[in-house]
Amino acid sequence: MDRPKNSPQLQAMLKVVGEKLGMQPEELRRQLESGKFDQALAGMQPQDAAKFRQALANPQKLSQMLGSKQAKALYEKLTKGT
């Protein structure tokens, strides 16, 4: 299911993740859209950055993870109240 790039849910998620990584949501969006994650990875714990790189290397697994019930529940938790 395709979602608009400017959906309220996407904006809320970029805001939450950007805050966790210490970066502006629009900068995070630009990095994600361009495939450059240097600044985002620099703000992560080394083991988390390694997991992120592994997930990016396997798009099918990444898609499965993002579609999981746990990912959806986490998304709801992170965006609740925004």
N, C-alpha and C positions, 0 to 999 in steps of 0.2 A: 504494500500500500504506500503510494507516494504521498508525502505531506508537503505543503507549501514551505518554502525556505523561510518565510517570515511568520510562521505559525506562532501563536502565543506559547505553546508548549516548548517549541524549539528555543524561543527567546528566553523562557524561564530556565531551561536546562543550561543554555550558554552562560546565563548570569550566575547560576549556582556553581557550575564547574569553573568558570572564570574566577570567581571569588576564592574557590579552593586552591586554584593554581596561582593566584595573585596577578591576574591579568584581566584586561577589559574584555567584555563579551564579544565585541566586534573584532578585536585582535584574534581572539580564539577562533572565531568563525573564519576569518581570513586564513589562518594557519590550517585549519581543518579542510577548507575548500581547496587550498593549494597543495595539500599533502605535506606541509612542512610543520613539524611538531617540536622544533628545537626549544622554543620558550616554554611550551607546555610540559615537555619532558624534563626540563631543567628544574621545574617546580615540584616534581614528584620524587617520592622516595625511590632509590635505585631499583629495588625489587618490583615496585609498581610500574616503573618505566619499562623494565624488561618484559613484564607481562603485557603491557600495552603494545610494545613492539611485536611480540609474538602474535597477539590478536590481529594486528594490522597485516601481518605476513600471511594470514589465513582468512580471507574474506568470508568464506563459507562458515567457518566457526564463529567469526565475529557476528555475522548475521543471525546465527542460531542464538548466540548469547544475548544479543540485543532484543530478540523476540521472546526470550524466556519470561516466565511468570515472575521470577526474581528481579529481572531488569525492569519490568513494568512496575512492580511494587516499589522498587528503589526510586524510579522516576516519580511515581506518585508521592512518595515521602519527601523527596527533594524539592518538588515544586508545590507542595501543599502550602497554601498561605501566600503564594507569590502572585 
